[in-house]
Structures are given as C-alpha cells and as structure tokens.
Amino acid sequence: MRRLIEKLYRGLPLVRELFQIRGSIRHELSTLRMTHIMRDWEIGLADHPRYGDPLRLLRFSSQVNSQSGEDGIIHEIFRRIGTADRRFVEIGLEDGLECNTAFLLAKGWNGFWIDGSDASQRTLAAAGIGPDRVRAVASIVTRENVAALFESLGVPAEFDLLSIDIDQNTYYVWEALRAYRPRVAVIEYNAALPADLDWKVVYDPKRMWDGTQNFGASLKALEILGASMGYALVGCDLAGTDAFFVRNDLVGAEFAAPFTSENHYEPVRYSLLARRGHRRGLLDAGAR
C-alpha cells in the first residue's frame, strides 16, 4: 500500500516536476564537485611542491575499476620495477567490478579472488572468465584461515601483487601471510589516525566493521609491519584509502624516500571517491 501511495504521489504533475528539479540539482552539484577535484587536485599536482616530485606516485592516479586512483598507481609501480609472473591475489573485492585487480585482467594478468560473498564469482561467470584466469572463492578471511585458503587455491610463494581490503582485520590478515612474498602489496589503512601513531584494532575474527572510525590500522602500524616483512612504504592514494608497499629488493632509487608514514601519509579525503565515466564493467583482455 505504501509503495502504491508513493507511486501515485510522484505521479502528480507538481511533485513530478519537483523530483526532476531535485535530480537536475544533484547532477549539477556532482559536476561542480568533479570540476573542483580536477582543478584543485589533479591539474595542479605537477606544480605542487610535494606531489610534483616525479618519484611520488600520486601524479599517476587513474580509475578504471578501482575505487580511487589505484589502477594508475599500480600500473606505474610495475612500469618501474617490471613484472615477474603477472599474477595477483585480491582479498575483499565484493562483486569484483570495483577493485584493484579487475583492470589487470584486461592487461592479461591471472590470479585469485577471495571475498566473503560469491558476488565476484557471478561477475566472472557473466564475463566468461573461467578458473584458468581467476580462481575465486567465497570465504570470510581471518588471521587463522588465510594461509590455508592460499594453499588450497594454489597461490605460489612469490607472485606480483597482493591487495587486501577487508576493513576490520586487514592488518592481521597481512601479518599472517609472512610465508608469501608478493613483489607489491596494496593494503587498506585508516587515514583518520595521525601519521606517526602506531595503532590497530583489537583482533577478533568474528568482528565486522560497524561503519565507524574504529577499524583496521594506522599507516604507521602498517609501515612497521611491512618493514618487518621486508617491504617499503612507497605511497598512498590521494583519498586516504590504500597504501602501497614494494619489496625491499625491488625499491632501488625508483620511489620517494624516506619510506615512512610521515612522508607518504595522505589524510581522509573520502569526498574524492567519485565514479567517473560510464558504469563499471570488466574490460576485454588484450591490453598490455
């Protein structure tokens, strides 16, 4: 009955026009917001005293399937260090249309997807992508089971890219993967916390993110963990969502030192998380 009343209400000429006006206003505000982002953050990056450094990664941000500019940054990292097996593992990617590795599929990479739901498996099936390209599994990932999941999927000890974004326990899942040596790791961090603060949530395998700032780990905590595992923090995305780590033996002089959270921290800029262009989809494979 409620839906019927709403339908009849919206059908009234005046109400219909008001909804159309509201839609137009929202579109214009979205356009203004994107113009502001482009003017203040993107066009000016090259001339910015911090971001203009050619060794920093933010100038190379671009969004194909990623949430922010991770696609472009990942592409630039591998342009600098090269690829080995062009294989990825991503943990926490929902339906796989907005994630850090979908664009890599278009460039001929193969890999593994792990998520708590089977939505990504449906995406792969709809695109005709079989287990020869991506082996996907639906499972809640914890510190206790992640290594066993990798073993069951056949993840090699060394591969090109690891991406972890599971909100609450990201830190502990990465910590549990010391036996694996990806060349690059993309790890979600909690940018609400100061750059010099070593902090992480209390671990509970059953605990899920409640939508508050009480999640994950600070960038400093991840810097310290990464260093203990042999990785250097080489940058973060502009929105303050993901941090990028490169294995120490590959860093060389290719990235902006020092490799500390104080140097590479980016604060919360979630307002920059705007989708550009057409709706997401998996690109055809073939790009290199």
N, C-alpha and C positions, 0 to 999 in steps of 0.2 A: 504493500500500500504506500509506504514511504517513497519508494522509487517512482511509483506512478504519479504521486503528487509532485515530486521534483521534476519529472518529465513534463507534466502539464504546466507547471510554474515557469520552467525555462522556455516553454513554447510561446508564452505571452510576448507580443512584439517588443514592448519596452524592456522587459527582462532580457530577452534575447540580444537586443542591441547593447545592453549594459555588459553582458558577458563578452560580446565581441569587442567592445571597447577595452575591457579588462585584459583580454588576450592581446590586443594591439599594444597596450601599455607594457605588458610583461615582455613582449618581443622587443620593443624599443629599449627598455631597461637592460635587457640581455645584450643587445647590440652595443649600447653605451659602455657596459661593463667590459665587453671584449675589446672595444676600442681603447679603453683606459689601460687594460692589461698590455695590449700591443704597444701602446705609446710609452708607458712608464717602465715596462719590464723587458720587453723583447727588443724593440728598436734601439733602446738606449743601452743594451747590455755591452755592446762592443766598446763604447766610450766610457763605461763605468770604471772607476779606479780599481774596484775589486773584481768584477765579473769580466772585465776586458782582458784579463790575463789569459793568453792563449792556452795555458796548461790547465785552466779550470774547465769544467765540463758543461756548465750551465748554458753557454752560448750554443751548444749543440742539441739542446732540447727539441724534441718534436713528438707529436702524439699521433700514432696510428691506432693502436689498440690499447695502449697504456692509459692509466688514469691521469697522469700528468705528462711530463716530458721524458719519461724513462726510455721510450723507444729510441729516441735520438741519442741519448746519453750512452745507452748500451751499445748502439751502433758505433759511436765514436770510440768507446773503450776498446772494442775489438779491432777497430781500424788501427789503433795504436799498438796493441800487443799481439794482434793476429789471432787466428782461431786454431784449435787443435782437432777436435772431433765434431764440432758444430752440434753439440748435444746439450740439452738443458733439462733441469728439473725445476718445476714450479709448485710450491705448496701454498694453497689458499688463492683460488682464482675464480670461484663461483662458476659462472657459465662459460668462462674461457674467452668471452668476447672483449672483456676489459681486463687485461692482464699484461704482464711484462714479457711473455714469450710467444704470444699469438703472431706478432709481426715476424718473429724469427722463422716461423713455419713458412711464411711467404718467401723467405730467403734460403729455403732448402734445408733448414735445421730439422732435427728429430729430437724426441725427448719423452719426458714423463710429466704427467699432471696428477696432482693429488689434492683433493678437496673433500670437504665434509658432505657434500651432496653429489648426485650423479648428473647435475646440470651440464657440466663440461663434457661428459660422455655423450649426451644428447647433441650438443653442439658439433662435436667431432663426427658423429654419425650423420647428421644432416649435411655436413660438408663433404661426406665421403672419405674422411680421413681415418684410416684403419690403424691397428696396433703396430704395423710396420713403421709408421711415422710417429705416433704418440701412443704410449701405453698409459691409460688413465685408470685411476682407482678412486672410489668414494670411501673415505675413511676420515674420522676425526683423528687429527695428528697430535700426539703427545710426546713428551720427552722420553717416555718409556717405550713407545712403539715405532718411532720414526726410523730408526736404523733397521728394524725388521721389515718395515714397509719398503725401504730402499732395496734390501736384499731380495725380497720376494718379487720386486719389479725388475730386478737385474740391473740396477744402477751401478755403473762402474765406479771404482775408487776415485778416478780422476775424470773430469768432464769440464766443459767450458763454462756453463752458467748455472748458478743456483739462485732462486728467488723465493723468499719466504715472507708472507704477509698473512698472518692468522690472528692479528690483533692482540689478544691477551698474552699468549705464551710464546711469541716469536723468538724472544731471547733464548729460552730454554730449549726449544727445538733446534736452533742453530748450534747451541752448545753441545747437544747430543750427537752431532754429526762430525765429530773430530776425526773419525776414521776416513772421512771423504775429503777430497782435495779439489774442489772446483777451482777453476782459474779466476773466476769472478763471482762475487756474491752480492745480491741486491736484497737488503734487509730493511723492513719497515722499522721506523723509530718514532718515539714520542717527542715531537718537537715542542710540546708545551713546557718541557723542562729545560733549565739553563744548560748551556753548552758544557760547563765544567762539572756538572753534577753526575755522579755515578749512582744510578737508581734503576731498579727493576721491580716489577710487581712480585708479590709473594707467589710462589708457584703452587698451582692447584690444577691437576689435569682435567678436572670436571668444570672448571670455572670458564665462563664465556664472557666476552666483552659486554658490558652493560651500557655502552654508549657514553660513558663519562671519560674524563681525562686519566682515570686510573687504569692504564693498560700498558703493556709492552715494556719498553726500556728506553732510557735516555740515550742520546747519541754517545755520550762519554762511556756509558756502560758497554755499548756495542763496540766502541773503539778499543776498549781494554780487552774485551772478549776476542775480537778479531785479531788483535796483536798477539794474544796468547795462542792463537791457532795459526799464526803465520800470515796474517792479512793486514794490508794498509788501507786506511780510510782515505779514499781519493775524491770524494764529493758527495753532495746531496742534491735532490731535485729542489726546484725553486719553491714548491708548495709546502715543503717540510714534511714529506711523507716517507720517502725512501732514501737510504744511504747506500753508497756504492763502495765495495771493497775489492781490491785486486791482490792476488797472492804476491808475497814479497819478492819472489824470484822473477816476477814479471814487471815490477813497477819501474825500475830504472829511473830515468830522468823524464819520463813521459807525463807525469802528473804534478800537481801543485803541492809542494811540501810547505810546512810540515804536515804530516798525516794525522792531525789531531782533530778532535771535535771542535775545539776553539777556532780552528782555521776553517773548517768546512761546514760548520753548523748553519742551517737555514731555519728560520723560525716558522711558526704556523702561518701559512698563507692559504688556507683551505678555500678561500674565495677564488683562487686561481684555478680550482679544479672545475673547469668548464669544458664541455664537449664541443669540439669544433667540427664543422663539415657535416657529412651525412652520418646516418646511424652506423654503428659498428657492425662489422662483418669480417669473416676470415678471408684474407686476400688469397688469390690463386698463388700456388707455389711457382717459383721460377726466378724470382729476383735474386740478385747476388750482391 
